[in-house]
Amino acid sequence: MTRKTAQTAATKAAHAANSDATNRAGGIAFVGTGPGDPELLTVRALRMIEDADVLITEGPEHLDLVARVRGTVDPVDPGAGPEIVDGGFGEDGQPLTHAARAKVVVKQAKRGLRVVRLLSGDPFLYASGPEEAQAVAKAGLAFEVVPGVSSVAAVPAYAGIPLTTKDHREVAVVTCGDRVDWSRYSHAPTLVLLSAVGQIGDIAKDLIAAGRSPETPVAMTSVGTTTQQQTVTSTLARIAADARTVRIAPPAITVVGKVVDLRATLSWFETKPLFGWRVLVPRTKEQSASLSNRLRHYGGVPEEVPTISVEPPRNPQQMDKAVRGLVEGRYEWIAFTSVNAVKAVREKFEEYGLDARAFSGLKIAAVGEKTAQAIAAWGLRADLVPSGEQSAAGLLEDWPEYDEQLDPINRVFLPRADIATENLVAGLIDLGWECDDVTAYRTVRAAPPPAPTRDAIKTGKFDAVVFTSSSTVRNLVGIAGKPHPSTVIAVIGPATAKTAEEHGLRVDVMAPKPDVDVLVEALADFGASRRQAMVEAGETVTKPSDRKASGRRRKAE
């Protein structure tokens, strides 16, 4: 058999394996996970990870990725999530060879489960995907490939460097090694170098010797597309020294050519107002997702530290009685003052086998838009949301007086936390209403965070902390101590600011209205102004944690 005939036979065998996928026991999907930012996963990749029975990882970063997509992963108990198989390292902790990885992949593919092999970047571009796919095809098993965003293009884009323009349309990608003939690339307008960090000095000398100008612009970006991204711009003559000065380390992508000059105007990622800021989010676990996502949008790195635990009331009888009264038509209004209150009532409804139909004829009030959204997710619509301040005071401003001609019932069901203030109840009574102020849930102080987190809070390793209520201030200080003076303090409103000041903290940022999205925007504005001031002063842009104050900040006397 000739070589060409053998190749044709192998190709037909591979195609046959895939076309007959539904009739074979086993198979695998090679899924590209992109260059580092989980948000760059393709929709197809996301679905494959969500549906997988077995996930074969390439490195530790994939565990974090899977945890973000699927939730907590327990490799010991596959029943709690997908089974995790390490495809990057052996039992001895040493990196697996391509052949050893292929054996792991084939073994898993034969199990007849939904197996996904995760590969950084794109499976078929500077990755071991081709060799592993060939091994799967040779075993007569089906496979598919889900392309991923490659670091070759993504990292320069995140550094603000376009690889092509109308004036520069040729790109050469080179994996650096011992036997590269650099004279072949002396005239290529743009070079993208992979694995060049340790050899950049010798590479630069060879390119200059091959005819490149010593002043050719060079940019080296490490840990691209993540909030740890760092870029150094230089020239061929100075890149080795400059990269050492800022301690650039692998993985890194290096771009050589005039396109690097465009970074001065096109850098968009590293110039985000909160880029790389480590932000403490002291909230309940359930409430932190929206806030954390907004922080990521501005380049922040949120770290959620639960300070409040939401628990059922100690005595459920009061809540049980109120829900029965709601079903029996005892109330004219129900007023929700938090998302947690909506959740508590909904859980009680599910316990009784009730649904939203029980609200028929009942008027619903929500303290703000977030609470109204939680009500809408239940299939209901709030009849009253404050037109002004989203608070109990704002709710009272718009609440109608009781009118015995218009309101057949004068009673309000108010499911709230055990620590809620009396202002709302007193205001409703003044308007002529009777209130059943019912404890729907309790807020208790959470357990202290791990020692490294407590140390980071006290020593200024967090750049900012966002307080969304007075209780988060009290509880954080109680379980972890006061934030360091260098940490930027952001609060959601005047009441929270007052509590922070009472605990000896200086408030740097206060949201113009009590909304978590507005709070994050205010913090981002603060970060942008701070950055602009440093740029205008000709200073190196630093984070708050890079500068430590000499003493603790106190409320101004």
C-alpha positions as a printed NumPy array, in Angstrom:
array([[  0.   ,   0.   ,   0.   ],
       [  1.395,   3.42 ,  -0.95 ],
       [  1.674,   6.264,   1.556],
       [ -1.05 ,   8.195,  -0.296],
       [ -3.388,   5.195,  -0.227],
       [ -2.758,   4.685,   3.489],
       [ -3.528,   8.353,   4.204],
       [ -6.749,   8.119,   2.189],
       [ -7.806,   5.002,   4.094],
       [ -7.09 ,   6.695,   7.433],
       [ -9.129,   9.741,   6.385],
       [-12.083,   7.576,   5.374],
       [-11.879,   5.7  ,   8.667],
       [-11.964,   8.957,  10.638],
       [-14.939,  10.252,   8.653],
       [-16.746,   6.954,   9.124],
       [-16.169,   7.082,  12.863],
       [-17.74 ,  10.519,  13.082],
       [-20.642,   9.923,  10.706],
       [-21.614,   6.821,  12.676],
       [-21.255,   8.592,  16.044],
       [-24.736,   7.762,  17.284],
       [-24.183,   4.045,  16.728],
       [-20.88 ,   3.774,  18.586],
       [-20.24 ,   3.402,  22.301],
       [-18.012,   6.336,  23.095],
       [-16.687,   9.548,  21.7  ],
       [-15.276,  12.862,  22.754],
       [-15.427,  16.593,  22.071],
       [-12.246,  18.656,  21.877],
       [-13.289,  22.05 ,  23.237],
       [-11.221,  25.219,  23.041],
       [-11.478,  27.296,  26.226],
       [ -9.911,  30.456,  24.835],
       [ -6.919,  32.43 ,  26.081],
       [ -7.894,  32.908,  29.718],
       [-10.943,  35.146,  30.082],
       [-13.946,  32.834,  30.744],
       [-16.186,  35.352,  28.987],
       [-14.468,  34.431,  25.7  ],
       [-15.923,  30.911,  25.726],
       [-18.06 ,  30.246,  22.664],
       [-21.738,  29.442,  23.181],
       [-21.075,  25.912,  21.902],
       [-18.189,  25.431,  24.343],
       [-20.337,  26.638,  27.225],
       [-23.087,  24.144,  26.392],
       [-20.626,  21.28 ,  26.051],
       [-19.119,  22.017,  29.485],
       [-22.592,  22.296,  31.035],
       [-23.676,  18.911,  29.635],
       [-20.455,  16.918,  30.13 ],
       [-20.301,  13.799,  32.279],
       [-16.497,  13.777,  32.187],
       [-14.19 ,  16.77 ,  31.754],
       [-10.526,  16.239,  30.908],
       [ -8.578,  19.31 ,  31.955],
       [ -5.265,  20.668,  30.732],
       [ -4.208,  22.74 ,  33.729],
       [ -5.379,  24.076,  37.114],
       [ -7.028,  27.071,  35.443],
       [ -9.613,  24.731,  33.934],
       [-10.855,  23.775,  37.411],
       [-11.692,  27.423,  38.069],
       [-13.352,  27.664,  34.656],
       [-15.52 ,  24.595,  35.246],
       [-16.423,  25.799,  38.74 ],
       [-17.604,  29.089,  37.266],
       [-19.708,  27.362,  34.601],
       [-20.988,  24.38 ,  36.556],
       [-20.663,  25.481,  40.173],
       [-18.552,  23.742,  42.803],
       [-16.695,  20.722,  41.436],
       [-15.989,  17.727,  43.634],
       [-13.492,  15.35 ,  41.956],
       [-13.986,  12.813,  44.779],
       [-17.766,  12.677,  44.369],
       [-18.656,  12.721,  40.651],
       [-22.319,  12.609,  41.601],
       [-22.001,  16.166,  42.84 ],
       [-20.951,  17.356,  39.383],
       [-18.95 ,  16.301,  36.353],
       [-16.094,  13.877,  36.843],
       [-12.762,  15.658,  36.516],
       [ -9.798,  13.9  ,  34.891],
       [ -6.364,  15.541,  34.855],
       [ -5.108,  15.454,  31.276],
       [ -2.134,  17.708,  31.862],
       [ -0.188,  16.036,  34.629],
       [  0.45 ,  12.471,  35.763],
       [  0.142,  11.035,  39.257],
       [  3.763,  12.002,  39.902],
       [  2.963,  15.634,  39.197],
       [  5.004,  15.724,  36.021],
       [  3.575,  17.063,  32.717],
       [  2.258,  14.306,  30.453],
       [  3.765,  13.795,  26.999],
       [  1.541,  14.05 ,  23.91 ],
       [  1.439,  10.241,  23.742],
       [  0.479,   9.902,  27.399],
       [ -2.233,  12.53 ,  27.032],
       [ -3.617,  10.712,  24.021],
       [ -3.886,   7.487,  26.052],
       [ -5.837,   9.299,  28.775],
       [ -8.184,  10.791,  26.189],
       [ -8.816,   7.474,  24.396],
       [ -9.448,   5.671,  27.673],
       [-12.116,   8.188,  28.655],
       [-13.638,   8.311,  25.165],
       [-14.31 ,   4.554,  25.334],
       [-16.553,   4.891,  28.389],
       [-19.668,   5.814,  26.434],
       [-20.231,   8.993,  28.452],
       [-20.373,  12.625,  27.364],
       [-16.653,  13.35 ,  27.486],
       [-15.189,  16.806,  26.895],
       [-11.479,  17.438,  26.487],
       [-10.659,  21.034,  27.432],
       [ -7.734,  22.679,  25.66 ],
       [ -6.533,  26.24 ,  26.157],
       [ -6.992,  28.531,  23.185],
       [ -8.022,  26.571,  20.089],
       [ -7.744,  22.747,  20.029],
       [ -6.151,  22.687,  16.577],
       [ -3.873,  25.724,  16.843],
       [ -0.606,  25.321,  18.771],
       [ -2.203,  22.661,  20.939],
       [ -2.085,  18.875,  21.335],
       [ -5.589,  18.477,  19.905],
       [ -4.517,  17.105,  16.488],
       [ -2.422,  14.305,  17.987],
       [ -5.112,  13.349,  20.485],
       [ -7.844,  13.44 ,  17.828],
       [ -5.776,  11.137,  15.617],
       [ -5.482,   8.667,  18.486],
       [ -9.239,   8.767,  19.017],
       [ -9.877,   8.226,  15.299],
       [ -7.407,   5.316,  15.242],
       [ -9.378,   3.724,  18.09 ],
       [-12.494,   3.916,  15.904],
       [-14.249,   6.424,  18.148],
       [-16.224,   9.523,  17.211],
       [-15.036,  13.016,  17.994],
       [-15.919,  16.614,  17.305],
       [-13.984,  19.857,  17.583],
       [-15.285,  23.073,  19.128],
       [-12.916,  25.859,  18.057],
       [-11.813,  28.366,  20.664],
       [-10.508,  31.921,  20.61 ],
       [ -6.758,  31.678,  20.118],
       [ -4.319,  33.669,  22.225],
       [ -2.475,  34.513,  19.007],
       [ -5.152,  37.07 ,  18.117],
       [ -6.911,  37.603,  21.454],
       [ -3.978,  38.678,  23.606],
       [ -2.742,  41.405,  21.227],
       [ -6.359,  42.59 ,  20.873],
       [ -6.672,  42.866,  24.668],
       [ -3.385,  44.781,  24.676],
       [ -4.831,  47.238,  22.146],
       [ -2.635,  46.011,  19.271],
       [ -4.318,  45.122,  15.95 ],
       [ -2.314,  42.53 ,  14.051],
       [ -3.427,  43.915,  10.696],
       [ -4.432,  47.334,   9.417],
       [ -5.026,  48.749,   5.955],
       [ -1.302,  49.533,   5.832],
       [ -0.017,  46.326,   7.435],
       [ -1.717,  43.224,   6.078],
       [  0.894,  40.496,   6.542],
       [  1.394,  38.585,   9.806],
       [  3.844,  35.804,  10.619],
       [  3.347,  33.641,  13.714],
       [  6.47 ,  31.938,  15.05 ],
       [  6.845,  29.437,  17.871],
       [ 10.282,  30.246,  19.203],
       [ 12.786,  27.424,  19.516],
       [ 16.451,  26.618,  19.004],
       [ 16.34 ,  26.36 ,  15.209],
       [ 14.439,  29.381,  13.923],
       [ 15.952,  31.035,  10.859],
       [ 15.167,  34.647,  11.732],
       [ 16.4  ,  35.916,   8.39 ],
       [ 13.134,  34.555,   6.926],
       [ 11.215,  37.147,   8.975],
       [ 13.376,  40.202,   8.407],
       [ 10.769,  41.861,   6.157],
       [  7.452,  40.564,   7.557],
       [  5.504,  43.686,   8.637],
       [  4.21 ,  42.056,  11.825],
       [  5.598,  39.159,  13.848],
       [  3.729,  37.328,  16.603],
       [  6.151,  35.364,  18.782],
       [  5.079,  32.503,  21.026],
       [  7.21 ,  31.169,  23.903],
       [  9.685,  34.005,  23.486],
       [ 10.087,  35.336,  27.047],
       [ 13.269,  33.496,  27.98 ],
       [ 14.893,  33.971,  24.57 ],
       [ 13.78 ,  37.508,  23.716],
       [ 17.286,  38.968,  24.046],
       [ 18.803,  36.513,  21.547],
       [ 15.763,  36.768,  19.248],
       [ 16.015,  40.549,  19.165],
       [ 19.734,  40.377,  18.316],
       [ 19.068,  37.873,  15.507],
       [ 16.275,  40.009,  14.037],
       [ 18.513,  43.101,  14.106],
       [ 21.304,  41.104,  12.484],
       [ 18.833,  39.971,   9.808],
       [ 18.075,  43.579,   8.899],
       [ 15.386,  44.767,  11.316],
       [ 15.855,  48.253,  12.759],
       [ 16.879,  48.298,  16.441],
       [ 14.057,  50.829,  16.944],
       [ 11.355,  48.444,  15.686],
       [  8.469,  48.617,  18.206],
       [  7.928,  45.533,  20.378],
       [  5.189,  44.695,  22.884],
       [  5.192,  41.736,  25.243],
       [  1.944,  40.837,  27.047],
       [  1.801,  38.242,  29.811],
       [ -1.272,  36.458,  31.188],
       [ -3.325,  38.081,  28.442],
       [ -7.108,  38.626,  28.618],
       [ -7.087,  38.241,  32.423],
       [ -7.066,  40.951,  35.067],
       [ -3.431,  40.037,  35.76 ],
       [ -2.526,  41.084,  32.214],
       [  0.666,  43.108,  31.946],
       [  2.142,  44.677,  28.825],
       [  5.559,  46.209,  28.298],
       [  6.23 ,  48.212,  25.144],
       [  9.77 ,  48.757,  23.955],
       [ 12.016,  48.298,  20.919],
       [ 14.12 ,  45.427,  19.65 ],
       [ 17.213,  47.087,  21.117],
       [ 15.743,  47.401,  24.638],
       [ 13.01 ,  44.793,  25.016],
       [ 15.14 ,  42.247,  26.895],
       [ 16.128,  44.753,  29.582],
       [ 12.656,  46.294,  29.817],
       [ 10.97 ,  42.899,  30.141],
       [ 13.36 ,  41.971,  32.965],
       [ 12.687,  45.265,  34.731],
       [  8.931,  44.658,  34.953],
       [  9.419,  40.9  ,  35.482],
       [  7.394,  39.68 ,  32.535],
       [  6.867,  35.927,  32.895],
       [  5.281,  33.227,  30.716],
       [  2.737,  32.745,  29.312],
       [  3.251,  35.751,  27.083],
       [  2.633,  36.869,  23.508],
       [  5.167,  39.154,  21.816],
       [  4.319,  41.404,  18.864],
       [  7.031,  42.973,  16.7  ],
       [  6.196,  45.702,  14.184],
       [  4.786,  49.185,  13.696],
       [  1.296,  48.042,  14.718],
       [  2.575,  48.162,  18.312],
       [  2.504,  51.98 ,  18.143],
       [ -1.302,  51.854,  17.891],
       [ -1.481,  50.66 ,  21.491],
       [ -1.057,  54.268,  22.624],
       [ -4.57 ,  55.056,  21.363],
       [ -6.222,  51.605,  21.258],
       [ -5.406,  50.241,  24.719],
       [ -8.867,  49.544,  26.125],
       [ -8.508,  46.689,  28.619],
       [ -5.625,  47.705,  30.852],
       [ -7.049,  51.247,  31.006],
       [-10.368,  50.189,  32.527],
       [-11.062,  52.276,  35.65 ],
       [-10.774,  49.362,  38.09 ],
       [ -8.322,  47.239,  36.095],
       [ -6.707,  44.664,  38.341],
       [ -8.274,  46.101,  41.508],
       [ -8.923,  43.434,  44.109],
       [-12.346,  44.388,  45.47 ],
       [-13.854,  42.934,  48.62 ],
       [-17.57 ,  42.193,  48.327],
       [-18.958,  41.623,  51.833],
       [-22.436,  40.38 ,  51.049],
       [-24.57 ,  37.283,  51.296],
       [-23.567,  34.675,  48.713],
       [-26.916,  34.885,  46.952],
       [-26.774,  38.666,  46.569],
       [-23.198,  39.069,  45.331],
       [-23.475,  37.853,  41.725],
       [-24.833,  41.043,  40.161],
       [-22.398,  43.288,  41.986],
       [-19.419,  41.062,  41.151],
       [-20.347,  40.942,  37.475],
       [-20.462,  44.748,  37.329],
       [-17.052,  44.964,  38.988],
       [-15.622,  42.583,  36.377],
       [-17.073,  44.79 ,  33.648],
       [-14.873,  47.637,  34.889],
       [-11.802,  45.405,  35.2  ],
       [-12.11 ,  44.642,  38.904],
       [-11.366,  41.319,  40.57 ],
       [-14.202,  40.735,  43.053],
       [-13.659,  38.516,  46.054],
       [-16.875,  37.597,  47.796],
       [-16.695,  37.278,  51.564],
       [-20.04 ,  36.373,  53.151],
       [-20.669,  38.515,  56.221],
       [-24.368,  37.794,  56.568],
       [-26.134,  34.468,  56.61 ],
       [-29.852,  34.459,  55.813],
       [-31.75 ,  31.877,  57.861],
       [-35.414,  31.001,  58.505],
       [-37.138,  32.589,  61.519],
       [-36.744,  30.735,  64.813],
       [-40.523,  30.456,  65.149],
       [-42.226,  29.851,  61.752],
       [-45.758,  30.045,  63.154],
       [-46.109,  33.8  ,  62.634],
       [-45.117,  33.428,  58.967],
       [-47.429,  30.44 ,  58.523],
       [-50.364,  32.404,  59.951],
       [-49.669,  35.401,  57.696],
       [-49.509,  33.268,  54.541],
       [-52.815,  31.619,  55.43 ],
       [-54.282,  35.078,  55.95 ],
       [-52.992,  36.141,  52.533],
       [-54.705,  33.188,  50.866],
       [-57.928,  33.881,  52.779],
       [-58.017,  37.519,  51.614],
       [-57.116,  39.156,  54.913],
       [-54.778,  41.735,  53.351],
       [-55.137,  44.628,  50.925],
       [-51.362,  45.01 ,  50.408],
       [-48.155,  43.001,  50.703],
       [-44.966,  45.08 ,  50.87 ],
       [-41.615,  43.531,  49.985],
       [-38.637,  45.475,  51.333],
       [-35.884,  43.183,  49.996],
       [-35.132,  40.394,  47.556],
       [-34.698,  38.099,  50.558],
       [-38.278,  38.83 ,  51.636],
       [-39.545,  37.803,  48.189],
       [-37.5  ,  34.618,  48.416],
       [-38.787,  33.808,  51.92 ],
       [-42.453,  34.191,  50.939],
       [-41.925,  32.227,  47.736],
       [-40.313,  29.354,  49.641],
       [-43.239,  29.338,  52.077],
       [-45.656,  29.216,  49.137],
       [-43.8  ,  26.237,  47.671],
       [-43.931,  24.543,  51.078],
       [-47.735,  24.865,  51.042],
       [-48.091,  23.935,  47.367],
       [-49.261,  27.43 ,  46.425],
       [-48.34 ,  29.545,  43.425],
       [-48.692,  33.137,  42.223],
       [-52.463,  32.745,  41.749],
       [-52.846,  33.202,  45.514],
       [-51.973,  36.895,  44.994],
       [-55.18 ,  37.489,  43.044],
       [-56.795,  40.737,  44.186],
       [-53.804,  41.65 ,  46.364],
       [-51.792,  44.833,  45.77 ],
       [-47.989,  44.408,  45.756],
       [-45.394,  46.999,  46.76 ],
       [-41.631,  46.748,  46.196],
       [-39.028,  48.914,  47.898],
       [-36.963,  49.247,  44.697],
       [-36.252,  47.988,  41.206],
       [-34.187,  44.969,  42.312],
       [-36.994,  43.767,  44.531],
       [-39.507,  44.435,  41.747],
       [-37.388,  42.286,  39.422],
       [-37.435,  39.432,  41.949],
       [-41.228,  39.748,  42.082],
       [-41.409,  39.748,  38.27 ],
       [-39.332,  36.545,  38.17 ],
       [-42.184,  34.974,  40.14 ],
       [-44.632,  35.976,  37.407],
       [-46.044,  38.938,  39.347],
       [-46.   ,  42.703,  38.828],
       [-45.433,  45.266,  41.56 ],
       [-48.262,  47.822,  41.795],
       [-46.113,  50.292,  43.685],
       [-42.401,  51.03 ,  43.35 ],
       [-40.965,  54.287,  44.757],
       [-40.724,  56.991,  42.121],
       [-37.939,  58.68 ,  44.066],
       [-35.577,  57.232,  46.655],
       [-35.578,  53.444,  46.616],
       [-35.933,  52.917,  50.352],
       [-38.573,  52.552,  53.035],
       [-38.798,  56.35 ,  53.178],
       [-39.281,  56.514,  49.404],
       [-41.957,  53.841,  49.614],
       [-43.845,  55.856,  52.243],
       [-43.659,  58.974,  50.068],
       [-45.737,  57.232,  47.377],
       [-47.93 ,  55.024,  49.591],
       [-51.614,  56.069,  49.46 ],
       [-53.567,  56.901,  52.594],
       [-56.168,  54.388,  53.687],
       [-59.586,  55.28 ,  52.258],
       [-62.45 ,  53.281,  53.7  ],
       [-64.52 ,  54.023,  50.594],
       [-61.907,  52.678,  48.182],
       [-60.081,  50.1  ,  50.298],
       [-62.261,  47.241,  51.518],
       [-59.458,  46.02 ,  53.789],
       [-57.03 ,  48.173,  55.768],
       [-54.346,  45.6  ,  56.57 ],
       [-50.791,  45.298,  55.145],
       [-48.656,  42.149,  55.221],
       [-45.025,  43.172,  55.768],
       [-42.596,  40.18 ,  55.572],
       [-39.175,  41.435,  56.67 ],
       [-35.893,  40.653,  58.375],
       [-35.742,  40.286,  62.127],
       [-33.546,  43.414,  62.376],
       [-35.736,  45.707,  60.248],
       [-36.377,  49.221,  61.551],
       [-39.792,  50.424,  62.701],
       [-39.919,  53.474,  60.416],
       [-41.978,  51.819,  57.685],
       [-44.504,  50.377,  60.109],
       [-44.901,  53.717,  61.888],
       [-45.344,  55.535,  58.586],
       [-48.017,  53.122,  57.363],
       [-49.913,  53.463,  60.649],
       [-49.82 ,  57.239,  60.236],
       [-51.414,  56.742,  56.804],
       [-54.261,  54.784,  58.416],
       [-53.125,  51.24 ,  57.7  ],
       [-52.774,  48.319,  60.093],
       [-49.591,  46.274,  59.679],
       [-48.706,  42.669,  60.299],
       [-44.935,  43.089,  60.629],
       [-43.788,  39.486,  60.247],
       [-40.275,  38.076,  60.599],
       [-39.804,  36.243,  57.288],
       [-36.091,  35.587,  57.738],
       [-33.216,  36.239,  60.101],
       [-29.889,  37.833,  59.245],
       [-27.035,  36.509,  61.344],
       [-23.343,  37.175,  61.271],
       [-21.427,  34.745,  59.088],
       [-18.375,  32.79 ,  60.19 ],
       [-15.008,  34.592,  59.896],
       [-13.278,  34.28 ,  56.502],
       [-10.05 ,  32.241,  56.174],
       [ -6.91 ,  33.625,  57.806],
       [ -5.309,  34.73 ,  54.476],
       [ -8.406,  36.813,  53.678],
       [ -8.441,  38.416,  57.123],
       [ -4.755,  39.235,  56.731],
       [ -5.387,  40.739,  53.277],
       [ -8.144,  42.963,  54.699],
       [ -5.992,  44.278,  57.535],
       [ -2.754,  44.732,  55.559],
       [ -4.161,  46.558,  52.549],
       [ -4.023,  43.843,  49.925],
       [ -7.547,  44.768,  48.852],
       [ -7.825,  47.885,  46.709],
       [-11.441,  48.603,  47.606],
       [-14.373,  47.333,  49.625],
       [-18.012,  47.935,  48.737],
       [-20.512,  48.146,  51.573],
       [-24.152,  47.673,  50.596],
       [-25.697,  48.127,  54.043],
       [-24.837,  49.136,  57.577],
       [-24.955,  45.512,  58.651],
       [-22.224,  44.58 ,  56.167],
       [-19.987,  47.222,  57.766],
       [-20.65 ,  45.995,  61.303],
       [-20.348,  42.344,  60.41 ],
       [-17.166,  42.67 ,  58.333],
       [-15.42 ,  44.601,  61.078],
       [-16.724,  42.064,  63.584],
       [-15.515,  38.936,  61.783],
       [-12.39 ,  40.22 ,  60.03 ],
       [-11.346,  43.599,  61.435],
       [-11.099,  47.047,  59.849],
       [ -9.925,  47.46 ,  56.26 ],
       [ -6.431,  48.968,  55.899],
       [ -6.192,  52.782,  55.486],
       [ -5.1  ,  52.413,  51.852],
       [ -8.296,  50.554,  50.934],
       [-10.911,  52.628,  49.125],
       [-14.221,  52.539,  51.011],
       [-17.38 ,  52.668,  48.86 ],
       [-20.866,  52.735,  50.415],
       [-24.387,  52.527,  49.036],
       [-25.891,  55.485,  50.89 ],
       [-25.794,  57.987,  53.794],
       [-26.871,  55.506,  56.478],
       [-24.13 ,  53.07 ,  55.502],
       [-21.627,  55.939,  55.321],
       [-22.548,  56.977,  58.873],
       [-22.015,  53.428,  60.147],
       [-18.643,  53.204,  58.36 ],
       [-17.519,  56.49 ,  59.941],
       [-18.684,  55.302,  63.366],
       [-16.326,  52.338,  62.897],
       [-13.389,  54.621,  62.146],
       [-13.433,  54.348,  58.344],
       [-13.161,  57.257,  55.94 ],
       [-15.703,  56.998,  53.13 ],
       [-14.214,  57.676,  49.688],
       [-17.194,  56.863,  47.466],
       [-20.95 ,  57.083,  48.064],
       [-23.571,  56.068,  45.508],
       [-25.906,  58.944,  44.525],
       [-28.824,  56.56 ,  44.986],
       [-29.092,  53.234,  46.876],
       [-28.544,  50.771,  44.047],
       [-25.674,  48.28 ,  43.704],
       [-25.146,  49.041,  40.006],
       [-24.97 ,  52.758,  40.754],
       [-22.54 ,  52.014,  43.594],
       [-20.181,  50.162,  41.257],
       [-20.44 ,  52.965,  38.683],
       [-19.51 ,  55.488,  41.37 ],
       [-16.483,  53.394,  42.337],
       [-15.505,  53.132,  38.662],
       [-15.753,  56.921,  38.31 ],
       [-13.489,  57.266,  41.339],
       [-10.981,  54.845,  39.807],
       [-11.072,  56.646,  36.443],
       [-10.459,  60.048,  38.05 ],
       [ -7.629,  58.633,  40.128],
       [ -6.014,  57.094,  37.066],
       [ -6.388,  60.27 ,  35.011],
       [ -4.768,  62.326,  37.751],
       [ -1.745,  60.023,  37.792],
       [ -1.427,  60.127,  34.006],
       [ -1.633,  63.919,  33.945],
       [  0.998,  64.129,  36.7  ],
       [  3.316,  61.878,  34.69 ],
       [  3.207,  59.196,  37.395],
       [  3.114,  55.444,  36.94 ],
       [ -0.461,  54.252,  37.305],
       [ -0.743,  52.208,  40.487],
       [ -3.508,  50.542,  42.444],
       [ -4.496,  51.649,  45.961],
       [ -2.894,  48.491,  47.36 ],
       [  0.437,  49.536,  45.82 ],
       [  0.633,  52.502,  48.172],
       [  0.349,  51.986,  51.888],
       [ -0.644,  54.82 ,  54.186],
       [  1.442,  55.353,  57.292],
       [ -1.432,  55.17 ,  59.715],
       [ -5.028,  54.059,  59.965],
       [ -7.597,  56.38 ,  58.479],
       [ -9.982,  57.817,  60.975],
       [-13.085,  59.88 ,  60.687],
       [-12.09 ,  63.527,  60.455],
       [-12.325,  65.179,  63.852]])
